């Protein structure tokens, strides 16, 4: 039988071990952010890296935020038609958050530690298309990513296909988030509210703006300007977790996986795209980041697969956005 002194010593050593483990962990993260910041300085990159809730996650958990495949599935959708093929005169900067004096992009969401970026990016694109199609600037049309995740067959929290999700938004669509709130898990389609399909928003079409490396800044900008925000695939490296502000370009770290995001605009003065992420507003610049045009052919291969969307389809003709919300 252990004496009281031995029990106390056991607890002291146990607590000391936990403290040492946490201290080592903090030193690892501190060392990583130092290396990222040093690489940014050495490369004279134009962005700022800081610790944030995503960067502070354990490495194996951070990877769970990345849910795009190495080779997105080609579903046979058209490439660069009908929008994106003809590149006309474009403004030097543009952002759907301030287009024609209105905001046609819904707030940043949080996919949590589930690789459902394929569902979040496509749902975000549908939300924007609804605001554009029905002229609802500033409306927080919060549609259910969980329905896309649980019902579309496009994937799981382990990752999925934006192309399959896009097909689903044509055939079935999704409805208000309140019908099936996001759980951060795979979920079950039958848990969605009954007859949700009657209140579903859809898109009438989608296309590849770029496929397998055919992206150019001009074609992506043209698709955004003439049709709305686009979904983009890219490779994520360790430094991206630490993004805070500025124009991201690869600076440091290992390949972590692939990710889908929503591109809402661009700024030629910075040679950068403006992008909405789905890692909450506590990451990046209130949930957004800018990425350099050079990353189209650089380490990130940004936009190698880019998806554009047709007009939104409302569940019914209504006299107001509020009437649709209350259906």
Phi and psi in degrees as GROMACS dihedral restraints (atoms count N, CA, C in turn):
[ dihedral_restraints ]
;  ai    aj    ak    al  type     phi  dphi    fc
    3     4     5     6     1   -71.6    20    10
    4     5     6     7     1   139.2    20    10
    6     7     8     9     1   -77.3    20    10
    7     8     9    10     1   165.8    20    10
    9    10    11    12     1   -60.7    20    10
   10    11    12    13     1   -37.3    20    10
   12    13    14    15     1   -65.9    20    10
   13    14    15    16     1   -42.2    20    10
   15    16    17    18     1   -65.3    20    10
   16    17    18    19     1   -38.9    20    10
   18    19    20    21     1   -63.4    20    10
   19    20    21    22     1   -42.8    20    10
   21    22    23    24     1   -63.4    20    10
   22    23    24    25     1   -42.4    20    10
   24    25    26    27     1   -62.4    20    10
   25    26    27    28     1   -38.0    20    10
   27    28    29    30     1   -63.1    20    10
   28    29    30    31     1   -43.2    20    10
   30    31    32    33     1   -66.2    20    10
   31    32    33    34     1   -40.9    20    10
   33    34    35    36     1   -61.7    20    10
   34    35    36    37     1   -46.7    20    10
   36    37    38    39     1   -65.5    20    10
   37    38    39    40     1   -35.4    20    10
   39    40    41    42     1   -64.3    20    10
   40    41    42    43     1   -46.2    20    10
   42    43    44    45     1   -65.8    20    10
   43    44    45    46     1   -38.4    20    10
   45    46    47    48     1   -63.4    20    10
   46    47    48    49     1   -38.6    20    10
   48    49    50    51     1   -64.2    20    10
   49    50    51    52     1   -42.5    20    10
   51    52    53    54     1   -62.4    20    10
   52    53    54    55     1   -43.7    20    10
   54    55    56    57     1   -61.9    20    10
   55    56    57    58     1   -44.7    20    10
   57    58    59    60     1   -63.0    20    10
   58    59    60    61     1   -41.4    20    10
   60    61    62    63     1   -60.9    20    10
   61    62    63    64     1   -45.4    20    10
   63    64    65    66     1   -65.9    20    10
   64    65    66    67     1   -39.0    20    10
   66    67    68    69     1   -64.2    20    10
   67    68    69    70     1   -42.9    20    10
   69    70    71    72     1   -62.3    20    10
   70    71    72    73     1   -42.2    20    10
   72    73    74    75     1   -59.9    20    10
   73    74    75    76     1   -44.1    20    10
   75    76    77    78     1   -64.3    20    10
   76    77    78    79     1   -36.9    20    10
   78    79    80    81     1   -66.5    20    10
   79    80    81    82     1   -36.1    20    10
   81    82    83    84     1   -62.9    20    10
   82    83    84    85     1   -47.5    20    10
   84    85    86    87     1   -64.3    20    10
   85    86    87    88     1   -41.0    20    10
   87    88    89    90     1   -62.1    20    10
   88    89    90    91     1   -41.3    20    10
   90    91    92    93     1   -64.4    20    10
   91    92    93    94     1   -39.3    20    10
   93    94    95    96     1   -66.3    20    10
   94    95    96    97     1   -45.8    20    10
   96    97    98    99     1   -64.5    20    10
   97    98    99   100     1   -35.7    20    10
   99   100   101   102     1   -62.6    20    10
  100   101   102   103     1   -41.7    20    10
  102   103   104   105     1   -66.6    20    10
  103   104   105   106     1   -39.0    20    10
  105   106   107   108     1   -64.4    20    10
  106   107   108   109     1   -47.8    20    10
  108   109   110   111     1   -64.9    20    10
  109   110   111   112     1   -37.0    20    10
  111   112   113   114     1   -64.9    20    10
  112   113   114   115     1   -41.4    20    10
  114   115   116   117     1   -65.6    20    10
  115   116   117   118     1   -39.2    20    10
  117   118   119   120     1   -60.3    20    10
  118   119   120   121     1   -44.3    20    10
  120   121   122   123     1   -65.5    20    10
  121   122   123   124     1   -44.6    20    10
  123   124   125   126     1   -62.7    20    10
  124   125   126   127     1   -41.8    20    10
  126   127   128   129     1   -81.7    20    10
  127   128   129   130     1    -7.9    20    10
  129   130   131   132     1    57.0    20    10
  130   131   132   133     1    39.0    20    10
  132   133   134   135     1   -70.5    20    10
  133   134   135   136     1   159.4    20    10
  135   136   137   138     1  -108.5    20    10
  136   137   138   139     1    43.4    20    10
  138   139   140   141     1  -141.5    20    10
  139   140   141   142     1   165.0    20    10
  141   142   143   144     1  -115.0    20    10
  142   143   144   145     1   132.9    20    10
  144   145   146   147     1  -109.0    20    10
  145   146   147   148     1   134.0    20    10
  147   148   149   150     1  -143.9    20    10
  148   149   150   151     1   160.3    20    10
  150   151   152   153     1   -66.9    20    10
  151   152   153   154     1   146.4    20    10
  153   154   155   156     1  -154.4    20    10
  154   155   156   157     1   173.1    20    10
  156   157   158   159     1   -58.6    20    10
  157   158   159   160     1   -27.8    20    10
  159   160   161   162     1   -76.7    20    10
  160   161   162   163     1   -46.7    20    10
  162   163   164   165     1   -63.0    20    10
  163   164   165   166     1   -27.2    20    10
  165   166   167   168     1   -83.1    20    10
  166   167   168   169     1    -5.2    20    10
  168   169   170   171     1   -71.0    20    10
  169   170   171   172     1   151.6    20    10
  171   172   173   174     1   -57.9    20    10
  172   173   174   175     1   146.9    20    10
  174   175   176   177     1   -51.2    20    10
  175   176   177   178     1   -41.2    20    10
  177   178   179   180     1   -69.5    20    10
  178   179   180   181     1   -25.3    20    10
  180   181   182   183     1   -81.4    20    10
  181   182   183   184     1   -38.8    20    10
  183   184   185   186     1   -56.8    20    10
  184   185   186   187     1   -39.0    20    10
  186   187   188   189     1   -63.8    20    10
  187   188   189   190     1   -23.2    20    10
  189   190   191   192     1   -68.9    20    10
  190   191   192   193     1   -13.3    20    10
  192   193   194   195     1   -78.6    20    10
  193   194   195   196     1   -10.5    20    10
  195   196   197   198     1  -104.6    20    10
  196   197   198   199     1   114.4    20    10
  198   199   200   201     1  -127.3    20    10
  199   200   201   202     1    22.7    20    10
  201   202   203   204     1   -99.3    20    10
  202   203   204   205     1   143.6    20    10
  204   205   206   207     1   -76.5    20    10
  205   206   207   208     1   164.7    20    10
  207   208   209   210     1   -66.5    20    10
  208   209   210   211     1   -36.9    20    10
  210   211   212   213     1  -129.5    20    10
  211   212   213   214     1    92.2    20    10
  213   214   215   216     1   -55.0    20    10
  214   215   216   217     1   142.8    20    10
  216   217   218   219     1   -69.4    20    10
  217   218   219   220     1   132.2    20    10
  219   220   221   222     1   -89.8    20    10
  220   221   222   223     1   113.5    20    10
  222   223   224   225     1   -92.6    20    10
  223   224   225   226     1     3.1    20    10
  225   226   227   228     1    89.9    20    10
  226   227   228   229     1    10.4    20    10
  228   229   230   231     1   -65.6    20    10
  229   230   231   232     1   154.5    20    10
  231   232   233   234     1   -67.6    20    10
  232   233   234   235     1   158.5    20    10
  234   235   236   237     1  -112.4    20    10
  235   236   237   238     1   123.4    20    10
  237   238   239   240     1    59.1    20    10
  238   239   240   241     1    36.9    20    10
  240   241   242   243     1  -154.2    20    10
  241   242   243   244     1   138.4    20    10
  243   244   245   246     1   -89.1    20    10
  244   245   246   247     1    -7.4    20    10
  246   247   248   249     1  -118.5    20    10
  247   248   249   250     1   137.7    20    10
  249   250   251   252     1   112.5    20    10
  250   251   252   253     1   -21.2    20    10
  252   253   254   255     1   -74.3    20    10
  253   254   255   256     1   -43.5    20    10
  255   256   257   258     1   -96.9    20    10
  256   257   258   259     1   115.3    20    10
  258   259   260   261     1   -96.0    20    10
  259   260   261   262     1   110.0    20    10
  261   262   263   264     1  -100.9    20    10
  262   263   264   265     1  -166.4    20    10
  264   265   266   267     1   -69.0    20    10
  265   266   267   268     1   128.9    20    10
  267   268   269   270     1  -123.2    20    10
  268   269   270   271     1   149.9    20    10
  270   271   272   273     1   -67.6    20    10
  271   272   273   274     1   161.2    20    10
  273   274   275   276     1   -69.5    20    10
  274   275   276   277     1   -23.7    20    10
  276   277   278   279     1  -147.8    20    10
  277   278   279   280     1   150.7    20    10
  279   280   281   282     1  -162.2    20    10
  280   281   282   283     1   142.9    20    10
  282   283   284   285     1  -152.2    20    10
  283   284   285   286     1   125.9    20    10
  285   286   287   288     1   -65.6    20    10
  286   287   288   289     1    -9.8    20    10
  288   289   290   291     1   -75.8    20    10
  289   290   291   292     1   -13.3    20    10
  291   292   293   294     1  -139.0    20    10
  292   293   294   295     1    27.9    20    10
  294   295   296   297     1   -74.6    20    10
  295   296   297   298     1   131.0    20    10
  297   298   299   300     1    51.1    20    10
  298   299   300   301     1    34.0    20    10
  300   301   302   303     1    77.3    20    10
  301   302   303   304     1     6.5    20    10
  303   304   305   306     1  -128.6    20    10
  304   305   306   307     1   162.9    20    10
  306   307   308   309     1  -102.5    20    10
  307   308   309   310     1   115.9    20    10
  309   310   311   312     1  -111.4    20    10
  310   311   312   313     1    26.4    20    10
  312   313   314   315     1  -126.2    20    10
  313   314   315   316     1   131.2    20    10
  315   316   317   318     1   -76.9    20    10
  316   317   318   319     1   164.5    20    10
  318   319   320   321     1   -61.4    20    10
  319   320   321   322     1   159.0    20    10
  321   322   323   324     1   -66.1    20    10
  322   323   324   325     1   134.5    20    10
  324   325   326   327     1  -103.4    20    10
  325   326   327   328     1  -179.0    20    10
  327   328   329   330     1  -132.6    20    10
  328   329   330   331     1   110.2    20    10
  330   331   332   333     1   -79.9    20    10
  331   332   333   334     1    -7.2    20    10
  333   334   335   336     1    58.3    20    10
  334   335   336   337     1  -161.0    20    10
  336   337   338   339     1   -86.4    20    10
  337   338   339   340     1    59.2    20    10
  339   340   341   342     1  -136.4    20    10
  340   341   342   343     1   131.7    20    10
  342   343   344   345     1   -78.4    20    10
  343   344   345   346     1    55.4    20    10
  345   346   347   348     1  -103.9    20    10
  346   347   348   349     1    23.7    20    10
  348   349   350   351     1   -57.9    20    10
  349   350   351   352     1   -29.9    20    10
  351   352   353   354     1   -63.5    20    10
  352   353   354   355     1   -32.4    20    10
  354   355   356   357     1   -83.3    20    10
  355   356   357   358     1   -38.2    20    10
  357   358   359   360     1   -69.7    20    10
  358   359   360   361     1   -43.1    20    10
  360   361   362   363     1   -66.7    20    10
  361   362   363   364     1   -41.6    20    10
  363   364   365   366     1   -70.9    20    10
  364   365   366   367     1   -37.9    20    10
  366   367   368   369     1   -66.2    20    10
  367   368   369   370     1   -39.1    20    10
  369   370   371   372     1   -62.2    20    10
  370   371   372   373     1   -38.2    20    10
  372   373   374   375     1   -64.3    20    10
  373   374   375   376     1   -42.0    20    10
  375   376   377   378     1   -63.2    20    10
  376   377   378   379     1   -42.5    20    10
  378   379   380   381     1   -58.9    20    10
  379   380   381   382     1   -45.8    20    10
  381   382   383   384     1   -64.2    20    10
  382   383   384   385     1   -40.9    20    10
  384   385   386   387     1   -63.0    20    10
  385   386   387   388     1   -34.6    20    10
  387   388   389   390     1   -64.8    20    10
  388   389   390   391     1   -45.8    20    10
  390   391   392   393     1   -62.8    20    10
  391   392   393   394     1   -36.1    20    10
  393   394   395   396     1   -74.8    20    10
  394   395   396   397     1   -49.0    20    10
  396   397   398   399     1   -62.3    20    10
  397   398   399   400     1   -43.0    20    10
  399   400   401   402     1   -98.5    20    10
  400   401   402   403     1     5.2    20    10
  402   403   404   405     1    54.7    20    10
  403   404   405   406     1    59.5    20    10
  405   406   407   408     1  -114.3    20    10
  406   407   408   409     1    57.1    20    10
  408   409   410   411     1   -61.1    20    10
  409   410   411   412     1   138.3    20    10
  411   412   413   414     1    82.8    20    10
  412   413   414   415     1    -3.4    20    10
  414   415   416   417     1   -80.8    20    10
  415   416   417   418     1   133.4    20    10
  417   418   419   420     1   -89.4    20    10
  418   419   420   421     1    78.4    20    10
  420   421   422   423     1   -78.4    20    10
  421   422   423   424     1    99.6    20    10
  423   424   425   426     1   -97.7    20    10
  424   425   426   427     1    97.6    20    10
  426   427   428   429     1   -93.8    20    10
  427   428   429   430     1   158.1    20    10
  429   430   431   432     1   -80.8    20    10
  430   431   432   433     1   108.2    20    10
  432   433   434   435     1   -69.0    20    10
  433   434   435   436     1   -29.1    20    10
  435   436   437   438     1   -63.4    20    10
  436   437   438   439     1   -36.4    20    10
  438   439   440   441     1   -63.1    20    10
  439   440   441   442     1   -43.2    20    10
  441   442   443   444     1   -64.1    20    10
  442   443   444   445     1   -41.6    20    10
  444   445   446   447     1   -66.0    20    10
  445   446   447   448     1   -44.0    20    10
  447   448   449   450     1   -90.0    20    10
  448   449   450   451     1   -21.5    20    10
  450   451   452   453     1  -115.2    20    10
  451   452   453   454     1   -21.2    20    10
  453   454   455   456     1   -78.9    20    10
  454   455   456   457     1   -22.5    20    10
  456   457   458   459     1    76.6    20    10
  457   458   459   460     1     9.3    20    10
  459   460   461   462     1   -79.7    20    10
  460   461   462   463     1   -17.6    20    10
  462   463   464   465     1   161.5    20    10
  463   464   465   466     1  -163.4    20    10
  465   466   467   468     1  -139.4    20    10
  466   467   468   469     1  -169.0    20    10
  468   469   470   471     1   -67.0    20    10
  469   470   471   472     1   -11.9    20    10
  471   472   473   474     1   -85.2    20    10
  472   473   474   475     1     0.0    20    10
  474   475   476   477     1   124.1    20    10
  475   476   477   478     1   165.3    20    10
  477   478   479   480     1  -169.7    20    10
  478   479   480   481     1  -175.9    20    10
  480   481   482   483     1  -109.1    20    10
  481   482   483   484     1   120.1    20    10
  483   484   485   486     1   -65.6    20    10
  484   485   486   487     1   -30.1    20    10
  486   487   488   489     1   -66.5    20    10
  487   488   489   490     1   -41.6    20    10
  489   490   491   492     1   -67.7    20    10
  490   491   492   493     1   -41.7    20    10
  492   493   494   495     1   -61.2    20    10
  493   494   495   496     1   -38.2    20    10
  495   496   497   498     1   -65.6    20    10
  496   497   498   499     1   -41.2    20    10
  498   499   500   501     1   -60.5    20    10
  499   500   501   502     1   -38.6    20    10
  501   502   503   504     1   -66.5    20    10
  502   503   504   505     1   -34.8    20    10
  504   505   506   507     1   -69.6    20    10
  505   506   507   508     1   -18.9    20    10
  507   508   509   510     1   -81.3    20    10
  508   509   510   511     1   -48.9    20    10
  510   511   512   513     1   -77.7    20    10
  511   512   513   514     1   -38.4    20    10
  513   514   515   516     1  -126.1    20    10
  514   515   516   517     1   -37.1    20    10
  516   517   518   519     1    73.8    20    10
  517   518   519   520     1  -163.7    20    10
  519   520   521   522     1  -149.9    20    10
  520   521   522   523     1   162.0    20    10
  522   523   524   525     1  -120.3    20    10
  523   524   525   526     1  -164.2    20    10
  525   526   527   528     1   -61.2    20    10
  526   527   528   529     1   145.2    20    10
  528   529   530   531     1   -57.3    20    10
  529   530   531   532     1   -31.5    20    10
  531   532   533   534     1   -63.2    20    10
  532   533   534   535     1   -19.9    20    10
  534   535   536   537     1   -72.5    20    10
  535   536   537   538     1   -34.9    20    10
  537   538   539   540     1  -153.3    20    10
  538   539   540   541     1    85.3    20    10
  540   541   542   543     1   -61.2    20    10
  541   542   543   544     1   151.6    20    10
  543   544   545   546     1   -67.3    20    10
  544   545   546   547     1   135.2    20    10
  546   547   548   549     1  -110.1    20    10
  547   548   549   550     1   -12.8    20    10
  549   550   551   552     1    72.9    20    10
  550   551   552   553     1    18.6    20    10
  552   553   554   555     1  -141.8    20    10
  553   554   555   556     1   172.2    20    10
  555   556   557   558     1   -60.4    20    10
  556   557   558   559     1   -39.1    20    10
  558   559   560   561     1    69.0    20    10
  559   560   561   562     1  -179.2    20    10
  561   562   563   564     1  -131.1    20    10
  562   563   564   565     1   131.0    20    10
  564   565   566   567     1   -58.1    20    10
  565   566   567   568     1   -34.3    20    10
  567   568   569   570     1   -67.0    20    10
  568   569   570   571     1   -11.3    20    10
  570   571   572   573     1   -78.6    20    10
  571   572   573   574     1   -10.8    20    10
  573   574   575   576     1   -69.0    20    10
  574   575   576   577     1   155.1    20    10
  576   577   578   579     1   -62.9    20    10
  577   578   579   580     1   152.8    20    10
  579   580   581   582     1   -66.5    20    10
  580   581   582   583     1   146.4    20    10
  582   583   584   585     1    56.6    20    10
  583   584   585   586     1    31.2    20    10
  585   586   587   588     1   -64.2    20    10
  586   587   588   589     1   -24.9    20    10
  588   589   590   591     1   -60.6    20    10
  589   590   591   592     1   -27.0    20    10
  591   592   593   594     1   -69.8    20    10
  592   593   594   595     1   -17.6    20    10
  594   595   596   597     1  -113.2    20    10
  595   596   597   598     1    19.0    20    10
  597   598   599   600     1   -84.7    20    10
  598   599   600   601     1   139.3    20    10
  600   601   602   603     1   -93.1    20    10
  601   602   603   604     1   144.3    20    10
  603   604   605   606     1  -135.1    20    10
  604   605   606   607     1   173.2    20    10
  606   607   608   609     1  -114.0    20    10
  607   608   609   610     1   151.9    20    10
  609   610   611   612     1   -87.9    20    10
  610   611   612   613     1   -14.3    20    10
  612   613   614   615     1  -170.7    20    10
  613   614   615   616     1   167.6    20    10
  615   616   617   618     1  -153.4    20    10
  616   617   618   619     1   164.5    20    10
  618   619   620   621     1  -152.0    20    10
  619   620   621   622     1   164.9    20    10
  621   622   623   624     1   -84.5    20    10
  622   623   624   625     1   121.5    20    10
  624   625   626   627     1   -77.9    20    10
  625   626   627   628     1   -33.1    20    10
  627   628   629   630     1  -149.7    20    10
  628   629   630   631     1   151.3    20    10
  630   631   632   633     1  -144.9    20    10
  631   632   633   634     1   127.1    20    10
  633   634   635   636     1    55.4    20    10
  634   635   636   637     1    50.7    20    10
  636   637   638   639     1    90.9    20    10
  637   638   639   640     1    10.6    20    10
  639   640   641   642     1   -87.8    20    10
  640   641   642   643     1     6.1    20    10
  642   643   644   645     1   -69.3    20    10
  643   644   645   646     1   140.7    20    10
  645   646   647   648     1  -132.8    20    10
  646   647   648   649     1   155.2    20    10
  648   649   650   651     1   -59.5    20    10
  649   650   651   652     1   -38.8    20    10
  651   652   653   654     1   -65.0    20    10
  652   653   654   655     1   -45.8    20    10
  654   655   656   657     1   -69.6    20    10
  655   656   657   658     1   -37.0    20    10
  657   658   659   660     1   -67.5    20    10
  658   659   660   661     1   -43.7    20    10
  660   661   662   663     1   -63.1    20    10
  661   662   663   664     1   -40.1    20    10
  663   664   665   666     1   -63.3    20    10
  664   665   666   667     1   -42.0    20    10
  666   667   668   669     1   -64.6    20    10
  667   668   669   670     1   -41.5    20    10
  669   670   671   672     1   -62.7    20    10
  670   671   672   673     1   -48.1    20    10
  672   673   674   675     1   -65.9    20    10
  673   674   675   676     1   -41.8    20    10
  675   676   677   678     1   -88.7    20    10
  676   677   678   679     1   -14.5    20    10
  678   679   680   681     1  -136.8    20    10
  679   680   681   682     1   -25.1    20    10
  681   682   683   684     1   130.3    20    10
  682   683   684   685     1   175.5    20    10
  684   685   686   687     1   -55.3    20    10
  685   686   687   688     1   148.4    20    10
  687   688   689   690     1  -120.6    20    10
  688   689   690   691     1   152.6    20    10
  690   691   692   693     1   -88.1    20    10
  691   692   693   694     1   134.0    20    10
  693   694   695   696     1  -129.8    20    10
  694   695   696   697     1   142.4    20    10
  696   697   698   699     1   -98.1    20    10
  697   698   699   700     1   146.9    20    10
  699   700   701   702     1  -160.9    20    10
  700   701   702   703     1   164.3    20    10
  702   703   704   705     1   -87.7    20    10
  703   704   705   706     1   135.8    20    10
  705   706   707   708     1  -107.1    20    10
  706   707   708   709     1   135.5    20    10
  708   709   710   711     1  -117.6    20    10
  709   710   711   712     1   165.4    20    10
  711   712   713   714     1   -52.0    20    10
  712   713   714   715     1   -40.3    20    10
  714   715   716   717     1   -62.8    20    10
  715   716   717   718     1   -27.3    20    10
  717   718   719   720     1   -62.7    20    10
  718   719   720   721     1   -31.3    20    10
  720   721   722   723     1   -57.8    20    10
  721   722   723   724     1   -28.2    20    10
  723   724   725   726     1   -93.5    20    10
  724   725   726   727     1     3.8    20    10
  726   727   728   729     1   -57.7    20    10
  727   728   729   730     1   135.8    20    10
  729   730   731   732     1  -123.3    20    10
  730   731   732   733     1   -46.7    20    10
  732   733   734   735     1  -164.8    20    10
  733   734   735   736     1   173.8    20    10
  735   736   737   738     1    87.6    20    10
  736   737   738   739     1  -165.4    20    10
  738   739   740   741     1  -105.1    20    10
  739   740   741   742     1   108.1    20    10
  741   742   743   744     1   -67.9    20    10
  742   743   744   745     1   137.4    20    10
  744   745   746   747     1  -145.1    20    10
  745   746   747   748     1   146.8    20    10
  747   748   749   750     1   -55.8    20    10
  748   749   750   751     1   132.5    20    10
  750   751   752   753     1  -130.4    20    10
  751   752   753   754     1   -34.1    20    10
  753   754   755   756     1  -160.3    20    10
  754   755   756   757     1   147.0    20    10
  756   757   758   759     1   112.3    20    10
  757   758   759   760     1   173.4    20    10
  759   760   761   762     1   -87.1    20    10
  760   761   762   763     1   159.5    20    10
  762   763   764   765     1   -68.2    20    10
  763   764   765   766     1   127.5    20    10
  765   766   767   768     1  -105.6    20    10
  766   767   768   769     1   -31.8    20    10
  768   769   770   771     1   153.7    20    10
  769   770   771   772     1  -167.2    20    10
  771   772   773   774     1  -120.4    20    10
  772   773   774   775     1   158.1    20    10
  774   775   776   777     1  -144.8    20    10
  775   776   777   778     1   149.9    20    10
  777   778   779   780     1  -111.8    20    10
  778   779   780   781     1   136.7    20    10
  780   781   782   783     1  -141.4    20    10
  781   782   783   784     1   174.5    20    10
  783   784   785   786     1  -112.4    20    10
  784   785   786   787     1   121.2    20    10
  786   787   788   789     1   -92.2    20    10
  787   788   789   790     1   119.3    20    10
  789   790   791   792     1  -103.2    20    10
  790   791   792   793     1   -13.9    20    10
  792   793   794   795     1   179.3    20    10
  793   794   795   796     1  -163.5    20    10
  795   796   797   798     1  -156.5    20    10
  796   797   798   799     1   168.2    20    10
  798   799   800   801     1  -145.6    20    10
  799   800   801   802     1   104.7    20    10
  801   802   803   804     1   -65.5    20    10
  802   803   804   805     1   -27.4    20    10
  804   805   806   807     1   -64.7    20    10
  805   806   807   808     1   -22.9    20    10
  807   808   809   810     1  -111.8    20    10
  808   809   810   811     1     0.4    20    10
  810   811   812   813     1    50.9    20    10
  811   812   813   814     1    53.4    20    10
  813   814   815   816     1  -145.1    20    10
  814   815   816   817     1   149.3    20    10
  816   817   818   819     1   -89.7    20    10
  817   818   819   820     1   151.8    20    10
  819   820   821   822     1  -105.1    20    10
  820   821   822   823     1   125.6    20    10
  822   823   824   825     1  -131.8    20    10
  823   824   825   826     1   135.5    20    10
  825   826   827   828     1   -95.3    20    10
  826   827   828   829     1   123.0    20    10
  828   829   830   831     1   -98.6    20    10
  829   830   831   832     1   179.4    20    10
  831   832   833   834     1  -129.3    20    10
  832   833   834   835     1    41.8    20    10
  834   835   836   837     1  -113.5    20    10
  835   836   837   838     1    31.3    20    10
  837   838   839   840     1    74.0    20    10
  838   839   840   841     1   166.9    20    10
  840   841   842   843     1   -80.8    20    10
  841   842   843   844     1    -6.1    20    10
  843   844   845   846     1   -81.4    20    10
  844   845   846   847     1    -7.7    20    10
  846   847   848   849     1  -105.4    20    10
  847   848   849   850     1   146.1    20    10
  849   850   851   852     1    65.3    20    10
  850   851   852   853     1  -151.1    20    10
  852   853   854   855     1   -94.0    20    10
  853   854   855   856     1    86.5    20    10
  855   856   857   858     1    53.9    20    10
  856   857   858   859     1    37.3    20    10
  858   859   860   861     1    94.0    20    10
  859   860   861   862     1    -5.8    20    10
  861   862   863   864     1  -107.1    20    10
  862   863   864   865     1   164.0    20    10
  864   865   866   867     1  -147.6    20    10
  865   866   867   868     1   159.4    20    10
  867   868   869   870     1  -110.8    20    10
  868   869   870   871     1   143.1    20    10
  870   871   872   873     1  -133.5    20    10
  871   872   873   874     1   137.8    20    10
  873   874   875   876     1   -67.5    20    10
  874   875   876   877     1   143.2    20    10
  876   877   878   879     1   -54.3    20    10
  877   878   879   880     1   -33.2    20    10
  879   880   881   882     1   -63.4    20    10
  880   881   882   883     1   -18.4    20    10
  882   883   884   885     1   -74.8    20    10
  883   884   885   886     1    -7.3    20    10
  885   886   887   888     1   -60.9    20    10
  886   887   888   889     1   -36.4    20    10
  888   889   890   891     1  -117.3    20    10
  889   890   891   892     1     3.7    20    10
  891   892   893   894     1   -85.3    20    10
  892   893   894   895     1  -159.2    20    10
  894   895   896   897     1   -60.2    20    10
  895   896   897   898     1   -38.2    20    10
  897   898   899   900     1   -76.5    20    10
  898   899   900   901     1   -20.6    20    10
  900   901   902   903     1    49.6    20    10
  901   902   903   904     1    44.0    20    10
  903   904   905   906     1   -59.3    20    10
  904   905   906   907     1   132.8    20    10
  906   907   908   909     1    75.3    20    10
  907   908   909   910     1    12.6    20    10
  909   910   911   912     1   -54.7    20    10
  910   911   912   913     1   -32.9    20    10
  912   913   914   915     1  -123.7    20    10
  913   914   915   916     1   116.6    20    10
  915   916   917   918     1  -131.4    20    10
  916   917   918   919     1   137.5    20    10
  918   919   920   921     1  -121.6    20    10
  919   920   921   922     1   127.9    20    10
  921   922   923   924     1  -111.9    20    10
  922   923   924   925     1   153.6    20    10
  924   925   926   927     1  -123.4    20    10
  925   926   927   928     1   145.3    20    10
  927   928   929   930     1   -80.0    20    10
  928   929   930   931     1  -161.6    20    10
  930   931   932   933     1   -69.6    20    10
  931   932   933   934     1   152.4    20    10
  933   934   935   936     1   -81.9    20    10
  934   935   936   937     1   150.6    20    10
  936   937   938   939     1  -117.7    20    10
  937   938   939   940     1   125.0    20    10
  939   940   941   942     1   -82.3    20    10
  940   941   942   943     1   149.9    20    10
  942   943   944   945     1   -63.0    20    10
  943   944   945   946     1   -24.5    20    10
  945   946   947   948     1  -167.2    20    10
  946   947   948   949     1   167.0    20    10
  948   949   950   951     1   -76.0    20    10
  949   950   951   952     1   123.4    20    10
  951   952   953   954     1  -131.9    20    10
  952   953   954   955     1   155.9    20    10
  954   955   956   957     1   -79.4    20    10
  955   956   957   958     1   -17.0    20    10
  957   958   959   960     1  -158.0    20    10
  958   959   960   961     1   160.4    20    10
  960   961   962   963     1   -61.0    20    10
  961   962   963   964     1   -37.3    20    10
  963   964   965   966     1   -63.3    20    10
  964   965   966   967     1   -37.7    20    10
  966   967   968   969     1   -62.5    20    10
  967   968   969   970     1   -39.8    20    10
  969   970   971   972     1   -65.7    20    10
  970   971   972   973     1   -40.3    20    10
  972   973   974   975     1   -62.6    20    10
  973   974   975   976     1   -33.0    20    10
  975   976   977   978     1   -92.2    20    10
  976   977   978   979     1     2.3    20    10
